[in-house]
Amino acid sequence: MKLKQKYAILILVIVIFISLYVRQEVACNPPYIKVGSSCCLDQNNNSICDKDEKSITGKIVEKNTISKVIDGDTVKLQTGETVRLLGINAPEKGQVYYKESASRLRELIEGKKVFLEKDVEDKDKYGRLLRYIFLNGENINVKLVREGLATVYIISPNVKYETELREAENKAKNSKINIWKTPEQEGEKICDNRCIGISYFHYDAEGEDCKNLNDEYVIFKNSCPYSCNLTGWCVKDGSSREPFVFPTFILESGAIVTLYTGCGVNTDRSLYWCSSGHSCNAIWNNKGDTLYLRNSKGELILSYSYSG
């Protein structure tokens, strides 16, 4: 056999041999995703194979890493999505135990891979994922309530762990730990920053702030087990503008009230600053500002600073 023919046969054998071992490119069509050299089902579109999404309880959940704890009931995932912990409400900005609650949640899960379990609803009106968080088989939502760093906040139809949450809250109440240390002095029910806090702050209105005043607002909440008389209280920003003064107003236990920058008709759930007299009547600076809340005696109840 000629030398050239021998080389040709050898090259052909090598090509056949390589073709038997080289992995072929796999194309996966949704809802399948590619993992290694094969496809797997990913029906909830979170880039994790469904078969890998089972916690030790056997429930279908999502795996993800907590990149940042925002506060005691809100976290950010490695994917960039924000999660609101279901069934609980942690102290709001400016309230006593706000820092402790956030710090404890940070200690428990920040930077760690956790299981996220949803209930009936997937997201809230702000676009945040609604989830129960599990780490090492423990329900972190329930743990925060049991430690007195959050209260039970059940909104139907998301009631999957209501029994466990209420049992945990009763235990914390009976132990009178953390937020259950009622702020009372000589029998008087005190309304301070352990009661009144900021539930949500929307300081950057959509579009042009000066023309969309009622999309600039702050939501206050009363977290104490009794009502608070806010009549004569005032809200002010970091500038020298005139403050908003509460009209005759009672904020019931567990209730919220939204203070809008623009004009409108006051109700028991909505109040209007009706800012006017300036070239731009927006109150809150998008690049950063400070909110001051004082009671009718002029005492500072809370201050909250933010940066845009």
Secondary structure by P-SEA (a helix, b strand, c coil): ccaaaaaaaaaaaaaaaaaaccccbbbbcccccccccccccccccccccccccccccccbbbbbbbccccccccccccccccccccccccccccccaaaaaaaaaaaccccbbbbbbbccccccccbbbbbbbbcccccaaaaaaaacccccccccccccaaaaaaaaaaaaaaacccccccccccccccccccccccccccccccccccccccccbbbbbbcccccccccccccccccccbbbbbccccccccbbbbbbcccccccccbbbccccccccccccccccbbbbbbcccccccbbbbbcc
